Each structure stands twice: as C-alpha cells, then as structure tokens.
C-alpha cells in the first residue's frame, strides 16, 4: 500500500512540467496581464508576430454583448482636484512683469489635462516655449506642453539621451509594439530597450486635471455579463488581445527549405 502511494506521488510530481506550471500561471492573468505577457513573448522570440486588434475591435469588441453593455460597465470615475486657480495664485507669488503676464495667459489657455494649444495667436513659438519653461517652476512636470512628446521630454533630464531618442523617434513604433524595428532604429539591445520602456512608464502623459469635472478612468473587463431572455450570459472579453502568427520571412524561408 505504501509503495503504491509513493508511486502515485512520484507520478504526480513528474507530471508537473514547466509547461504545465506556466499554463497554470497564465490562467491567473487578467486580460491586461495576458496582453502584456504576449508582447513580452514577442520581444523574446523573433519568430512571433502579433497583429493588434483594430481600434474598433479594441473599443467595441467582436461580441454584440459588449455593445449592449451599459456605460457603468465600461468605466469608473475618479475625482480630480482643481489646479487652475492654484496655479494662478502661485504665478502671482512667483513672477512679475512680462513673465507674470505670459504665465497667466498660458494658464488660462491650458486644457483640462494640463496641455496648452500647439499654436497661440499673437504669440511666437519662442515666447510660447519660454512661457512653458516658466510654468514648469510652479506646476507639475510636463504641464503646459503642446503635445505628448513635449510633455514626456519635460519630465526627464536634459542629458538623458537614450530616453530622449525613444520619446522623439520611437513612440509610434512603441505604440504599435514593433520592438524589432524599434531596437534597430535606436540601435539598442533588448535589455536596453526594456530598461528604457520601464523608465518611460514612470512618466505621466497627463500632467494634471484643471477643472472640477470628474476624470473618467477606463477599465477593461475580463468577463462580460449580460441578461438575455431573462438569463445571465457570460463571455470572455478577448477583444483587446492580439492575434498570434509567425513572421512572414520565416514562413517563406521554411516553405522553400529543402
């Protein structure tokens, strides 16, 4: 009897392979964690090519159940403080003369996320940028920027060349998860790119909220539940996950290999 127990115990341990352990770990991932895992695998394996879902698929999904979801299912709300009046008060205490005038003018022009318009009438680009630099002294880093790239650049050190290059030249490739092209374009190794991406994620694309209206924070549900004909219907929300396929170059070379 003891021999049979030991034999069964040994067989159970032998069946717990690394592949099975990884499968169990993946089953515990949320949708966002699974999406990040897939893109990490693409970065590790050059044979894998991921095709991101279209904008419509990512937002609305393939299932009609997502279209029937209510607004409360798709987002939660968080309240943000009002900074505009505080910035105007700080400007009055910090600046005088022409500097105070341009800072006050720019603060009034800021949108609700803390960005200033790309172009201002009757204001030269040099004067506009000078005013943005002044606002950096009294507001959170990145406030007053005219676009996302400028917002991120304002949050890093001027001598941080590699991160500057990633922001200036690689944001679009990074958004499309084209890691091989990104490493080639910036002449970076995989380890260097991962380190830069980690540092980039510490920055904020939204300096602050400048009005009293609630800021909407969108969330991606893992499971969609709807009521159809009086019964609950469950479906996995995989609309944001990319399609996995092999690189075309590998498929072609494999097709003609002897």
N, C-alpha and C positions, 0 to 999 in steps of 0.2 A: 504493500500500500504506500509506504514511504517512497519507494523507488518510483512509483507511478506519479506521485505528487511532484517529486524533484524533476522528473522528465517533463511534465506539463509546464512547470515553472520555467525550465530551461527553454522550452519551445516558445513560450510567450515572450521571453526576453529576446530570443533570436528574431522573432517577427517584428520587433520594434526597430525597424531600419531607419537610417537618416531620412529617407524619402517619406516614410510614414510620419516621423516626427515633424518634418516640415509641413506636411499636409495638415496635421493637427493644429500646428501654429497658424497656418494660413486661414483655417476655418474660423479662427477667433478674430480675424481682422475685420474692421469696419470697411465700408465702401471706399472711404478716402485712404485708409491704410493700405488696402489692396491695390488701389490705383498707384500709390507711391511705390509699393513693392514691385509692381510690373515695370515701372520706369527705371527702378534701380537695377532690375534684371537686364533691361535693355542696355544700360550703361556697362554692365559686367560682360554681356555676351554680344559680340558684334554681329552674330547671325540673326538675332532677333530684331524685327522691325515692328513697331507699334503704330497703328493707324488711329489717331484720336477721333472721337466722335465729332460730328459736325456741331456747330453752335446750336442748331435747332434740336438735335438729338440730346445734347448735354442739358439744355434747359428744359425741354418738354418731354424727352424720352420717347421710346417706341411704343409704350403701352398706353392705351386710352385711359387707363386708370389714373395716370399722372395728370391728364388734362382735367379730370373730374375732381382732383384734389382741391381743397379749399385753400385760401390764402394762408390761413393759420397753420396748415400742414407744411408749407414751404419755407416759412421763415419765422424767426423770433425777433423781438425788438429789444434794443438796449438803449438806455437814455445817455446822452452825452451832455456835458456842461456847455455853457455859452461862454466863448472866449473873446468874442469881438470887442465887447465893452472893456474887458480886462486889458486887452492889447492896446486899445486907445488910451487907457489910463497910464499904462506903462510907457507908451510912446511920449506922453506929455511929461512924465517924470525923467525920461532918459535923453530926449533930443530937444533941440531948439532951432529956430530959424528955418532955413530951407530944408534941412534934414527932417525936422518935425513935420513940415508940410507934406513932403513926399511920402513919409511913412504913414501918416494919417490917410492920405489919398489911397495908398496901396491897400491898407487895411480895409477901407470901405469897399474896395474892388474885389476882395477875396471872395471866392465861392464858399459854399457850405463845408467843403472838405479842406479848406486852407490853401487852395491854389489861386493864383492870380491869372488874369487873361493872358493869352500868348502875346497879344499886342494891345497897347493902350493909345487912344487918340491923344495927340499933342504931347506925347511922352516918348523920347528917344529910347532906343533899346539899351544904350549905355546907362542912361539915367534910371531906367526900369530895373536893370540888373543891380545897380548901386543901391536902389531902394530895397531890393530883396536881401542884399547883404546886411543892410541895417536892421531889417525885421528879424534876421537870424539872431540878433543880440538880445531880443526881448521875447521871442516866441520859440516854440519847439523846433528842432532841426527839420528843415525841409519846407517850412511854412513860406508861402509866397511864391513857390516855384511855379514855372509856366507849363511844365509837363512832368510826366513820371520820371524821366531820366534825370532832369534837373533836380527834382525832389530827392532822389536817391543820392545823387552826387553831393548835394549839400549836407548829407548826413555822414560822409566819410572824410578821412584825412586827405589833404591835397596830394601827398606823396604816396598814396595807396594806388600805385599804377595798375596793378593787375585787376583790382576790383573796379577801377575806373574803366578799363577796357571792356570788362564784362558788361557793365552798365551801358556804355556808349555804343558798343558794337554787337553785343551778344544777347540783348534782352529778347528780341524777336525769335532767335533760334532757341533760346531757353524756354520761351513760352510754348513753342512747338515741340519741345523735348527732343530736338535734333542734336543730341550730345556728341556724336562723332564729328559732325560738321563744326560744332562749337569748339571742340578741342583742337581741330585742325586750323580753324580760323584764328584762334587766340594763341596757338602753339603751347597748349597746356597738356599735362598728363592727366590721367583720370583722377589721381589723388589730388592734384592741384585744383582741378575743376570742382570736385566735391567739396573741398575746403572753401572755395570762393562762394559756391552756392549756399553753404551753411552760413557764411558771414552775411551774404545778401539777404537771407531770410530773417536776420536780426533787425533789418531796417524796416521802416513803415512806409507804405505807399500813400497813406492818408495822414498828413501832419496833425490835424485836429478837426473837430466839428465846431462850426462857428455860429450855429443857430440853436434854438431850443427845441427844434423838431426832432423826434426820435430817429436815431440812425438804425436802418434795417440791416441786420446781420443774417445773411442767407446761410442755410444749412442744407446738407444733402442727406435725405433719409436713406437708411439701409433697406427698409421694408415699407412698402406702400400698402395700406389697408383701406379698402372701400366697401361700402354696403351696396350690394346689387341684389335686387329681388328679395330684400329682407334678410339676406345672409352676408356674413363677412367674407370678403375675398382678399387673399394675401398674395403679394407678388414681390420678388426681389427687384430692387432698383439698381440695375446694372447699366443704365443709360450713359453714365459718365465714364465707364471703363473702356479702354482702347481695345481694338481688335489686334490679335497676335498673329503675325505671319513671318515667314522667312525673308531675308534680304533678297531682292531680285537678282543681284550679282551672284549670290550663292546658288540660287535655283538654276540659273543659266549655266554656270560652270559645272554643276552636278549633272545637268541634262546632257552635256557633251563630253563628260568624262568617260574614259574607256572602261 
